[in-house]
């Protein structure tokens, strides 16, 4: 499902228990990396945990598509939900995820996929948006409103006050 902007922050903090995967994509590569990392840490706080975290290569996955199901069906030997991470994904894995969502393996592993800017016709994006157990999260470049919110948030955290003119100047120069 395409996650609406109002639900993104809550989902990133604590992905819904019934969800199996999240696609984080968009032209803002820094935000893609940040959000994918936060989702991953919400599933497993130690991203180097050998028994709970698996990293798959997006370019190698088409050569061995069963690996996605194998990793998603694997159980953690130490308890806790298993995490599968795939970075720099593209349409070369779109059909693999389409099949995965239509016939998911047993288990509760969570898959975090990060990608660059995907057009609306992207097979990967379509697979995630059509799935009931997956979330597609877009990461677009910040506009003036988002930059203003970020500046106010940072200023508040550091107990800094600024006049509206100063805030307007800052936002226009970020």
PyMOL commands that set and color helices and strands:
alter all, ss='L'
color gray80, all
select helices_A, chain A and resi 5-13+29-43+58-64+66-73+91-102+123-130+144-157+164-173
alter helices_A, ss='H'
color red, helices_A
select strands_A, chain A and resi 21-25+53-57+83-89+110-115+134-138
alter strands_A, ss='S'
color yellow, strands_A
deselect
rebuild
show_as cartoon
